[in-house]
Amino acid sequence: MVTDEFREWREIMEQCLISVYGEEVGKKEAEAMMILISGTFLCNYNRALTGQINDNIIGYLANLAKS
């Protein structure tokens, strides 16, 4: 059930990003947004934030800034 929920969330996130930014973005950017949102929530909840984020994730998010 949880797997289905996350898959659906990614698909919706992808559709929203495409509607805002166009076809240049897609699955990877949607996944990056999900990681940012859920990861930030979990790390903040556990007080584990160090201020460092994986370069690949930042790269995918940077794709959103190009539009």
C-alpha positions in Angstrom: 0.0 0.0 0.0 2.8 2.4 0.9 4.6 1.6 -2.3 1.5 2.4 -4.3 1.0 5.7 -2.5 4.6 6.8 -3.2 4.3 5.7 -6.9 1.1 7.7 -7.2 2.7 10.7 -5.5 5.6 10.6 -7.9 3.3 10.5 -10.9 1.3 13.4 -9.6 4.5 15.4 -8.8 5.7 14.7 -12.3 2.5 15.8 -13.9 2.5 19.0 -11.9 6.1 19.8 -12.7 5.5 19.2 -16.5 2.5 21.5 -16.4 4.6 24.2 -14.8 8.0 23.7 -16.5 7.1 21.9 -19.7 8.4 18.6 -21.1 12.0 19.4 -20.2 11.4 17.9 -16.7 10.0 14.6 -15.7 10.5 11.5 -13.5 14.0 12.4 -12.1 13.0 15.9 -11.1 9.8 14.6 -9.5 11.8 12.0 -7.6 14.3 14.8 -6.5 11.4 16.8 -5.2 10.0 13.8 -3.3 13.4 13.1 -1.8 13.8 16.7 -0.8 10.3 16.9 0.8 10.2 13.6 2.5 13.9 13.6 3.4 13.8 17.1 4.9 10.7 16.1 6.9 12.3 12.9 8.3 15.7 14.4 9.0 14.1 17.4 10.6 11.9 15.2 12.7 14.9 13.2 13.9 17.1 16.3 14.2 19.6 14.8 11.8 20.0 17.6 9.3 23.6 18.4 8.5 23.0 20.9 5.7 24.5 18.5 3.1 22.4 17.3 0.1 23.6 14.8 -2.5 24.9 16.6 -5.7 22.7 14.5 -8.0 19.6 15.6 -6.2 20.7 19.3 -6.4 21.4 18.8 -10.1 17.9 17.5 -10.8 16.4 20.4 -8.8 18.7 22.8 -10.7 16.9 21.7 -13.9 13.8 23.3 -12.5 15.6 26.7 -12.1 16.5 26.7 -15.8 12.9 27.3 -17.0 
